[in-house]
Amino acid sequence: MMVLPRIGIWVGAIIQITLCTVFMLLFGFPKIMILVFSGFILAGSAFAAWVKPKPKQAAPVPVRPVSNPVLLKILGVLLGACSLICLALVIFGFVIFMNAWTRWHQYEGQSYHRAEFQVRHVYYQKRTKGGTDISASGMVEGHLEYLSLLPYVHSVPRSEAELESKVPTGTVISVYLFPNLKGRARVQVYDPVPPAEASHRMAVSTVKNTLLALAVMAGLLFVLTRLRALCFVEEQSVIQQVGSG
């Protein structure tokens, strides 16, 4: 962003926002994330435009001599990879946190009790945006309910036949029943930790782990940056070499 002209910075921002929006819509990201990351891009563009010096009619800055070109390229690749990892940590950490946060508040304070879900039919559906949805319909206390099976089977089967072999008709699954909720949210596979508490723990853990990983990556970026600086020959050394020559 810093090497682009001032007008080019905003063109680059528009391109980034467009690509970001298309990517998030294709993969079903929450719409609030589009606004958040668009704000990040605009803030970064504004900062780049603000700190970028105005062009002056001056002699071009001479290129600094490099003592180890191969190491410089390797460190440049590592710096780029670390930067991408930091971006991925922010994106996926935010997605996981928002999912856990939403689920936590969805179940927080809701009344529930233990019940049994008797499977009548399982469903194996490919999502249009990628991934596979596995669920089942069944009876709970005399009412037809629907249940997501992923927490029960723990892994996505490769076919509907495999899913039926793992969860045959008549299977009884211990569940939590939330009478005041609707849809699949009403019935959740039983776990010793209730959904609200489990989601709260996930949200807190995601924040801690993401911040810790970002701190580690920031330290690594600092070290790589310092090593990269050592690949350039100091001006005083160049002057001494010229004088001795």
Disulfide bonds with the S-S distance in Angstrom:
none
